[in-house]
């Protein structure tokens, strides 16, 4: 990817921190790992992608915006962008992490992308983060039919399986109301744990709402 990171991030100290995995600190006491920057970058990423989708798709329902955002910022996508930017080669890892394939670990690479974004925010502010993400995720990608937004249930299943969490299952936990106006409360369970609940006038609506809650919790 043809992008000069110094146009967005001037501080070498912050860049070094963003590229430092916790394992490196175990072998080099006194160094600072990137988890705090990752925490910040995750929120900045979600905010900017949400804002751009909100503005670019003014009539799209909330469910579509949520699904499209989740698809864009999933671990696999961020890991790919991180590798394209060369972060995999710049990472500071422990010897053990290096030998176990840390430079190709999708989760680690995605976290690094978020940490770098957090560093850009601290160093240059929100406008620089917008400029950076506009290049990483141009409108042609943001609105592409090739990443056509899936319904929440389909997207939850896809992301859950991709992360090795298994296939979501849905179960009714409560019904209320008269026969002509029943309300269903449904839980979506992943890997044996309830990850979200939803309520609706039909089982389908309740399941969709539960999937939205689970998506927000697991893949914010």
N, C-alpha and C positions, 0 to 999 in steps of 0.2 A: 504494500500500500504506500503510495507516494505522499507522505505526510511528515512534516518536520515538527517533532514534538516540542522543540524549543520555542516555536511560535506560540505555544500555549502554556508552557511550564518553564520558567526561568531558573528556579531554584534547584540546583544540583542535589542539595541536601534532601529536599522533599522527594525528588525523583528516586534517589537512592533508597530512601525509606519505603517508597511505594513498591520498589522491586525487591524488597528483602522479606523472605519467607521466615516464619517463626523458627523453623529448624536451623537456619543460619545463625540465629542469635544464641542457640544452645552451644554452638562451637565457638562463638565470638562474643563473649560477655561484654555488655556495654553498648551493643548495637540495638537499633530499634526496628521492630518488625512492622509489617504493613496493615495489621488488622484494624487499627483505628481508622486509617485512611479508607480501607475497604468499607467499613461501616458507613462512613460519610458518603463515599462515592455511590454506594448502593442507593441511598436516598436521592442523591442528585440525579442519578440516571433515571430513576422511576419518575421523578418530578418532570424532567425535561421531555422524556418520551411521552408522558401523559399529556403535558401541555401541548406539544406539537400535534399529537393525534386529535386532541380536543379541537384545536383550531383548524386542522386540515380536513377533518371529517365532521363538519358542523351538524349534520343530521343523523349521524350514526348513533345507535343506542349504546348505553353503558356497557352492555354485555359484549358487543363487538369491540369496543375500545379496550376493555380489559383483556379479551382474548388476544387481540393483536399485540398489545404491549407485552403480554406474557410470552408470546411467540418470539418477539424481537429480543427480549432481554434474558431468554433462557440460557442456561449454562453453556450449551453447545455453541450457540451463536457468539456469546462473549468470548469463549475460548478461541474460536476461529479468528475473531477480530484481534485478539491479543497476540496470536501467532503471526497474523499478517503484519502487525506493527513491530514484530521482532522482540516482543517482551519475553518470549520463551528463551531466547538466547541471552538476555540481560539479567534474568532472575538470579538472585543470590540465594543459593540453597546449601544445605548441609551435604556432606559427602554421601550420607545414607540416602537422603532424599534424591540426590542426583542419580545414584545407582539404581534406585527403585523406579526411575522414569518420571520424576517430578516435572521435567520440562515438557512432557506431553500429557500431564494430568489435567483433564478438562476443568475440574473444579478449581484447581490451583490457578490455572490460567485465567479463568473467569474472575476469580477474586482479585488477581493482579490488575486486570482491566479496571475494575471498580476502584482499586486503590489508587491507580494513576489518575482516574477522574477526580477522586477526592483530593489528590495533591494539586491538580489544576484549579479546583475550586478554592483551596486555601491560598494558592499562589496568585491567581489571576482573576478570581471571581466567577460569578454565574455566567456572565456574557461569554467568557472564554470557553466555558463548558458547553454552551450552546453551539459555538462555532466548531468546536472539536467534534461534537456529536452530529452536527449537520454534515460533516465530512464522512464520519463513520457510517451514519445512517441517513443518507440523503433522502429527499422526498420520494425518489423513484423506488427506494427500498421500503420506506415507511408505508407507502400506499400500494405497493406491488400486489397484483393479483396472484403472483406466485407464492406469496405468503398469506394467501386469503385467510381471513380470520375464521377460525373454527368455532363451533358452538362450545360453550364452557365444558360440557361433559366430554366431548371428543378431545378437546385440548388437555383437560385434566388427565385423561387416560394416556394420551401421548407423552406428556411430560413425566407423569408418574412412572410409566414403563421405562422411559429413557434414563431415569435416575435409579432404576433398579428397585423401585418401591412396590412393584406389582400393579395389578389392575384394581381400580377403585370398585367398591361394591356399595350398593345403596340399600338401606333398610328403613322401614317405617317405624318411627319411635312414638308417634302419637297421632290420633285422629280426633277431630272435634267437630261439633256442629251437626245440624240435621242433615238428612240424606240429600236434600236438594242444594245444600250449601256447605258441603264438607270442607274441612281444612286439613291438609296432611302436613305433618312434620317428618322430615326424612334426614337421616344422617348418612354422610358418605364416609366410608371406612377405607383406609389405606394401610396396608401392612398391619392389620389388626387394631388400628387406632382410629377413632372418630376424628376427622380432619375438618369437618364443617357440617352445619345443619341448615336446612332451608324449610320454609313454610309456603304452601301455595294451595290454590283451589283444585289442583290436580296433582297427581304423583309426578308428572313430567315437570310441571312448574316448580315443585318443591325440590326435585332432584337438580334442576338447573340452578336454582338458588344455592343449594348446598355446594354444588361444584364451584360456583363463583367464590363462595367463602373459602373453600379449600385452596383455590388458585391464589387468592390474595394472601393466604397464610403461608403456603408452601413456596410459591414462586412470585414474590412481590415485585 
